[in-house]
Amino acid sequence: MITMDDIVREGAPVLREKAEEVNLPASNDDNETLQEMLQFIKNSQDDEIAKKYNLRPGVGLAAPQIGISKRMLAVHFTDFNEKEYSMGLFNPRIVSHSVEKTYLQNGEGCLSVDRDVPGIVPRYARITIQATNLDGEQVKFRLKGYAAIVLQHEIDHLDGIMFYDHIDEQQPFQPPENSTAAEEM
């Protein structure tokens, strides 16, 4: 079982590396790791389990965050329209995105960052992702708003990018041009 002790914190070199593609079909080890990552996210949102194991709640986890430099991520969340997303993905990539931007009004957080980093993180409002799911199937889906933000945050981890790298240092609370807050989409 993955716990907070397994989460790599900011400053660790693995968080700044471009992660390697996963050889497909995924090995049993990679498949098990991705299933454990998804279970960690679910556990982190279960009040009883989270309290028992001292887990911080999260909505996504990328393999570099547990010290594995491979292109794998897991997400489990409900968006602002009550749509649930729960999946593990191998080699996810954004194949298209909107010109319009979006952001979370209260900024973003990260399981690998133990401090509050205030500021708006501009993201694409809509994205299309291609990946391979836990069943080994090629999947392609379109996301917008909060779901698009979560997936972009996790895919950034696979490219060695932290969420705060996107914050404008001069005007951290200035919404990006041509944008709408995800909460309003």
C-alpha positions as CSV (number, residue, x, y, z in Angstrom):
1,M,0.0,0.0,0.0
2,I,1.3,3.4,-1.0
3,T,1.4,6.0,1.9
4,M,2.7,9.5,2.3
5,D,6.1,8.1,3.2
6,D,6.3,6.9,-0.4
7,I,5.6,10.3,-1.9
8,V,8.7,12.1,-3.2
9,R,8.8,15.7,-2.1
10,E,9.9,18.8,-4.1
11,G,13.6,19.1,-4.5
12,A,14.0,15.4,-5.5
13,P,15.7,15.1,-8.9
14,V,13.1,12.6,-10.2
15,L,10.4,15.3,-10.1
16,R,12.4,17.3,-12.7
17,E,13.2,14.5,-15.1
18,K,11.3,13.7,-18.3
19,A,9.8,10.3,-17.5
20,E,10.4,7.3,-19.8
21,E,7.6,5.8,-22.0
22,V,6.2,2.5,-20.6
23,N,6.7,-0.5,-22.8
24,L,3.3,-1.8,-23.9
25,P,1.7,-4.1,-23.2
26,A,2.5,-3.0,-19.7
27,S,4.4,-5.5,-17.5
28,N,2.7,-7.0,-14.5
29,D,4.9,-4.8,-12.3
30,D,3.9,-1.6,-14.1
31,N,0.3,-2.6,-14.0
32,E,0.4,-3.4,-10.3
33,T,2.1,-0.1,-9.6
34,L,-0.5,1.9,-11.5
35,Q,-3.3,0.0,-9.7
36,E,-1.6,0.8,-6.4
37,M,-1.3,4.5,-7.4
38,L,-5.1,4.6,-8.2
39,Q,-5.9,2.9,-4.9
40,F,-3.7,5.4,-3.0
41,I,-5.8,8.3,-4.5
42,K,-9.0,6.6,-3.5
43,N,-7.7,5.8,0.0
44,S,-6.6,9.5,0.4
45,Q,-10.2,10.6,-0.2
46,D,-11.7,8.1,2.3
47,D,-11.8,9.9,5.7
48,E,-11.3,6.8,7.8
49,I,-8.4,5.3,5.8
50,A,-6.8,8.7,5.3
51,K,-6.9,9.4,9.1
52,K,-5.6,5.9,10.0
53,Y,-2.7,6.1,7.6
54,N,-2.1,9.9,7.8
55,L,-2.8,10.4,4.1
56,R,-3.2,13.9,2.5
57,P,-6.2,14.0,0.2
58,G,-5.3,14.1,-3.5
59,V,-7.0,13.8,-6.9
60,G,-4.1,12.5,-8.9
61,L,-0.7,10.9,-8.7
62,A,2.1,10.5,-11.3
63,A,4.7,7.8,-11.1
64,P,7.6,10.3,-10.6
65,Q,5.9,11.3,-7.3
66,I,6.6,7.8,-6.0
67,G,10.2,7.8,-7.4
68,I,9.4,6.0,-10.6
69,S,10.4,7.8,-13.8
70,K,7.8,6.3,-16.0
71,R,4.9,7.8,-17.9
72,M,2.1,6.5,-15.7
73,L,-0.6,8.5,-13.8
74,A,-3.7,7.8,-11.8
75,V,-6.7,10.1,-11.1
76,H,-9.8,9.8,-9.1
77,F,-12.1,12.8,-8.7
78,T,-15.5,14.3,-9.4
79,D,-15.7,17.5,-11.4
80,F,-17.9,20.5,-10.8
81,N,-20.7,18.9,-12.8
82,E,-20.7,15.8,-10.6
83,K,-19.0,13.7,-13.3
84,E,-16.6,11.1,-11.8
85,Y,-13.2,10.3,-13.3
86,S,-11.3,7.3,-12.0
87,M,-8.5,5.8,-14.2
88,G,-4.9,4.8,-14.5
89,L,-3.2,5.7,-17.7
90,F,0.0,4.6,-19.4
91,N,1.9,7.0,-21.7
92,P,-0.8,9.8,-21.7
93,R,-0.3,12.7,-24.0
94,I,-2.2,15.7,-25.0
95,V,-2.9,15.5,-28.7
96,S,-4.8,18.8,-29.0
97,H,-5.8,21.7,-26.8
98,S,-7.9,24.9,-26.9
99,V,-6.5,28.4,-27.2
100,E,-8.8,29.4,-24.3
101,K,-7.3,29.0,-20.8
102,T,-8.8,28.1,-17.5
103,Y,-7.6,28.1,-13.9
104,L,-8.6,27.3,-10.3
105,Q,-9.5,30.5,-8.4
106,N,-7.7,29.2,-5.3
107,G,-4.7,27.9,-7.2
108,E,-3.4,24.3,-7.2
109,G,-1.7,22.0,-4.7
110,C,0.4,18.9,-4.9
111,L,1.1,15.9,-2.8
112,S,4.8,16.4,-3.5
113,V,4.7,20.0,-2.2
114,D,4.3,20.5,1.5
115,R,3.8,24.2,1.4
116,D,1.1,26.6,0.1
117,V,2.1,28.2,-3.2
118,P,-0.4,31.0,-3.9
119,G,-1.1,32.1,-7.4
120,I,-3.1,31.3,-10.5
121,V,-1.9,28.3,-12.6
122,P,-3.0,28.9,-16.2
123,R,-4.1,25.7,-18.0
124,Y,-5.8,24.9,-21.4
125,A,-9.6,25.0,-21.0
126,R,-10.1,21.9,-23.2
127,I,-7.7,19.1,-24.1
128,T,-7.8,15.8,-25.9
129,I,-5.7,13.0,-24.4
130,Q,-4.6,9.7,-25.9
131,A,-3.3,7.0,-23.6
132,T,-3.5,3.3,-22.8
133,N,-5.7,2.3,-19.8
134,L,-5.2,-0.4,-17.2
135,D,-7.0,-2.9,-19.4
136,G,-4.4,-2.3,-22.1
137,E,-6.9,-0.5,-24.4
138,Q,-6.0,2.6,-26.4
139,V,-8.2,5.4,-25.2
140,K,-8.8,8.9,-26.5
141,F,-11.0,11.4,-24.6
142,R,-11.8,15.1,-24.5
143,L,-11.8,17.0,-21.2
144,K,-12.6,20.5,-20.1
145,G,-12.5,22.7,-17.0
146,Y,-11.5,21.0,-13.8
147,A,-10.9,17.5,-15.4
148,A,-8.6,19.1,-18.0
149,I,-6.7,20.9,-15.2
150,V,-6.2,17.7,-13.1
151,L,-4.9,15.8,-16.1
152,Q,-2.6,18.6,-17.2
153,H,-1.1,18.8,-13.7
154,E,-0.4,15.1,-13.7
155,I,1.0,15.0,-17.3
156,D,3.3,18.0,-16.3
157,H,4.8,15.7,-13.6
158,L,5.8,13.2,-16.4
159,D,7.7,16.1,-18.1
160,G,9.4,17.3,-15.0
161,I,7.2,20.4,-14.6
162,M,5.8,21.5,-11.2
163,F,2.5,23.4,-11.1
164,Y,4.1,26.5,-9.7
165,D,6.4,26.8,-12.8
166,H,3.3,28.2,-14.5
167,I,2.6,30.9,-12.0
168,D,3.4,34.4,-13.2
169,E,6.0,35.7,-10.7
170,Q,5.2,39.4,-11.5
171,Q,1.4,39.0,-11.2
172,P,0.6,35.7,-9.5
173,F,-3.1,36.5,-9.1
174,Q,-3.7,37.9,-12.6
175,P,-6.1,35.6,-14.5
176,P,-4.6,34.7,-17.9
177,E,-5.9,36.4,-21.0
178,N,-8.8,34.7,-22.8
179,S,-9.6,32.6,-19.7
180,T,-12.5,31.5,-17.5
181,A,-12.2,30.1,-14.0
182,A,-12.9,26.4,-14.0
183,E,-15.5,26.8,-11.3
184,E,-17.5,28.9,-13.8
185,M,-17.3,26.6,-16.8
